Amino acid sequence: MGNLREKIFSSAVNESLDRLRGEMCAKHKPKKENRFFTGGITYDISAGKLMDDGIQFEMSSKIPQEIMPQKGMNVKYFREVRDLMNRSGKKPADVRMENIIHSTNIHELKERDYVKCVFFYRNNELYTEDDIARIVKAVSTGKMSLPDITGITTLPGRAVIHKLKESVYNGALKSITDMIKANETVGKKYHQIARDFAHEAAHAQKKKKPAAAKPAKKAAKTVKKTAPKKKGKKK
């Protein structure tokens, strides 16, 4: 029975995350492996997994190294996004910087840095006895309906799965929205740094450039005057 419960709960959690992933891909530019692209950054939402007292899933965003004018700025970027995420409504259980190497083809490997946030929700954050009682009452009075679920025969059991799906979806939506906003906030700063850096570099290059040499004055042409021929005396 325990294994069946785990399968039902795991399926419910991942249905909600799949729904969110699909909506994000429809709203923004879809990428391979159900990732999506917005604001110059690629995002990824992992599958969810059951833990001892709740559920866990991860969200990642690529650090835009192409706008970093100096080496090491990707670490500073990560720290600023991490600090904003730690002040968000649902603080991640862990935030770390990961380096991933993607194989684009046989001859090319691409190295990328990512901000990875790990979110953990305890069961009592996902549903409470009061939540279930409220849903059961609403269904019993005809104010709402719940679909049948294979393996669950009781109304309270279906109410738990309904509330679980709703909580996972709403929590994950809030977290990915917070992550996009954090990247937008930090990204504006680093785009400005990149512009300032490019401006200073161009200015420094201009100062180093030697002044154009003045064109040499053309030497005046000397015209050789020939003496007029003397006319001979008439005899």
LINSULSUL-V957205 format. One record per residue. N is the residue number from 1. PHI is phi in whole degrees, 0 to 359 (NA if undefined). PSI is psi in whole degrees, 0 to 359 (* if undefined). Layout:
BEGIN
n=N phi=PHI psi=PSI
n=N phi=PHI psi=PSI
END
This chain:
BEGIN
n=1 phi=NA psi=324
n=2 phi=299 psi=318
n=3 phi=295 psi=322
n=4 phi=295 psi=316
n=5 phi=300 psi=315
n=6 phi=299 psi=318
n=7 phi=296 psi=317
n=8 phi=295 psi=315
n=9 phi=294 psi=316
n=10 phi=297 psi=319
n=11 phi=296 psi=319
n=12 phi=295 psi=315
n=13 phi=300 psi=314
n=14 phi=283 psi=336
n=15 phi=298 psi=318
n=16 phi=293 psi=318
n=17 phi=290 psi=324
n=18 phi=296 psi=319
n=19 phi=299 psi=313
n=20 phi=296 psi=317
n=21 phi=300 psi=316
n=22 phi=297 psi=319
n=23 phi=294 psi=320
n=24 phi=294 psi=320
n=25 phi=292 psi=326
n=26 phi=286 psi=324
n=27 phi=283 psi=324
n=28 phi=246 psi=195
n=29 phi=274 psi=120
n=30 phi=287 psi=148
n=31 phi=234 psi=177
n=32 phi=297 psi=155
n=33 phi=60 psi=37
n=34 phi=61 psi=25
n=35 phi=271 psi=168
n=36 phi=220 psi=160
n=37 phi=235 psi=127
n=38 phi=207 psi=142
n=39 phi=62 psi=28
n=40 phi=82 psi=9
n=41 phi=228 psi=141
n=42 phi=265 psi=135
n=43 phi=241 psi=153
n=44 phi=220 psi=136
n=45 phi=244 psi=121
n=46 phi=282 psi=174
n=47 phi=287 psi=157
n=48 phi=266 psi=155
n=49 phi=221 psi=147
n=50 phi=283 psi=138
n=51 phi=244 psi=182
n=52 phi=302 psi=318
n=53 phi=232 psi=28
n=54 phi=168 psi=209
n=55 phi=228 psi=161
n=56 phi=219 psi=142
n=57 phi=211 psi=167
n=58 phi=235 psi=152
n=59 phi=229 psi=137
n=60 phi=232 psi=149
n=61 phi=224 psi=136
n=62 phi=287 psi=137
n=63 phi=280 psi=124
n=64 phi=285 psi=79
n=65 phi=296 psi=338
n=66 phi=293 psi=341
n=67 phi=260 psi=3
n=68 phi=275 psi=111
n=69 phi=285 psi=343
n=70 phi=227 psi=151
n=71 phi=294 psi=140
n=72 phi=92 psi=350
n=73 phi=288 psi=340
n=74 phi=296 psi=328
n=75 phi=291 psi=318
n=76 phi=296 psi=319
n=77 phi=300 psi=313
n=78 phi=302 psi=314
n=79 phi=298 psi=324
n=80 phi=289 psi=320
n=81 phi=294 psi=317
n=82 phi=302 psi=315
n=83 phi=297 psi=321
n=84 phi=293 psi=320
n=85 phi=293 psi=325
n=86 phi=289 psi=346
n=87 phi=257 psi=6
n=88 phi=281 psi=174
n=89 phi=304 psi=313
n=90 phi=249 psi=102
n=91 phi=292 psi=131
n=92 phi=298 psi=150
n=93 phi=291 psi=333
n=94 phi=202 psi=144
n=95 phi=228 psi=124
n=96 phi=220 psi=160
n=97 phi=261 psi=127
n=98 phi=240 psi=142
n=99 phi=253 psi=122
n=100 phi=237 psi=137
n=101 phi=253 psi=120
n=102 phi=258 psi=139
n=103 phi=264 psi=110
n=104 phi=277 psi=327
n=105 phi=201 psi=187
n=106 phi=299 psi=325
n=107 phi=256 psi=359
n=108 phi=227 psi=132
n=109 phi=240 psi=137
n=110 phi=244 psi=129
n=111 phi=259 psi=130
n=112 phi=226 psi=146
n=113 phi=256 psi=141
n=114 phi=230 psi=150
n=115 phi=267 psi=121
n=116 phi=244 psi=123
n=117 phi=251 psi=130
n=118 phi=255 psi=124
n=119 phi=248 psi=135
n=120 phi=234 psi=128
n=121 phi=243 psi=124
n=122 phi=285 psi=156
n=123 phi=304 psi=323
n=124 phi=285 psi=351
n=125 phi=275 psi=338
n=126 phi=269 psi=323
n=127 phi=200 psi=148
n=128 phi=234 psi=170
n=129 phi=298 psi=323
n=130 phi=295 psi=320
n=131 phi=301 psi=314
n=132 phi=293 psi=319
n=133 phi=298 psi=321
n=134 phi=294 psi=318
n=135 phi=293 psi=317
n=136 phi=300 psi=317
n=137 phi=296 psi=318
n=138 phi=296 psi=320
n=139 phi=291 psi=318
n=140 phi=296 psi=330
n=141 phi=264 psi=5
n=142 phi=80 psi=10
n=143 phi=279 psi=342
n=144 phi=206 psi=164
n=145 phi=230 psi=153
n=146 phi=236 psi=141
n=147 phi=287 psi=157
n=148 phi=291 psi=147
n=149 phi=232 psi=123
n=150 phi=301 psi=127
n=151 phi=96 psi=350
n=152 phi=237 psi=118
n=153 phi=256 psi=345
n=154 phi=261 psi=152
n=155 phi=295 psi=314
n=156 phi=302 psi=324
n=157 phi=296 psi=317
n=158 phi=292 psi=327
n=159 phi=295 psi=321
n=160 phi=299 psi=314
n=161 phi=294 psi=321
n=162 phi=300 psi=312
n=163 phi=292 psi=323
n=164 phi=300 psi=311
n=165 phi=300 psi=314
n=166 phi=298 psi=316
n=167 phi=292 psi=319
n=168 phi=295 psi=314
n=169 phi=298 psi=310
n=170 phi=296 psi=320
n=171 phi=294 psi=316
n=172 phi=292 psi=323
n=173 phi=298 psi=315
n=174 phi=297 psi=319
n=175 phi=292 psi=317
n=176 phi=289 psi=328
n=177 phi=294 psi=317
n=178 phi=298 psi=322
n=179 phi=291 psi=319
n=180 phi=296 psi=316
n=181 phi=296 psi=320
n=182 phi=297 psi=317
n=183 phi=293 psi=324
n=184 phi=296 psi=317
n=185 phi=296 psi=310
n=186 phi=289 psi=323
n=187 phi=298 psi=321
n=188 phi=301 psi=317
n=189 phi=297 psi=315
n=190 phi=284 psi=332
n=191 phi=295 psi=320
n=192 phi=293 psi=319
n=193 phi=300 psi=318
n=194 phi=296 psi=319
n=195 phi=295 psi=316
n=196 phi=297 psi=319
n=197 phi=296 psi=317
n=198 phi=295 psi=321
n=199 phi=295 psi=315
n=200 phi=295 psi=321
n=201 phi=295 psi=319
n=202 phi=293 psi=321
n=203 phi=295 psi=318
n=204 phi=295 psi=321
n=205 phi=294 psi=323
n=206 phi=294 psi=322
n=207 phi=291 psi=326
n=208 phi=286 psi=336
n=209 phi=294 psi=124
n=210 phi=294 psi=146
n=211 phi=294 psi=144
n=212 phi=293 psi=134
n=213 phi=292 psi=140
n=214 phi=290 psi=141
n=215 phi=295 psi=137
n=216 phi=294 psi=143
n=217 phi=291 psi=138
n=218 phi=289 psi=134
n=219 phi=292 psi=135
n=220 phi=293 psi=133
n=221 phi=286 psi=131
n=222 phi=265 psi=125
n=223 phi=262 psi=119
n=224 phi=281 psi=117
n=225 phi=273 psi=133
n=226 phi=262 psi=137
n=227 phi=294 psi=140
n=228 phi=294 psi=141
n=229 phi=292 psi=138
n=230 phi=285 psi=136
n=231 phi=279 psi=134
n=232 phi=290 psi=148
n=233 phi=286 psi=140
n=234 phi=284 psi=133
n=235 phi=272 psi=*
END
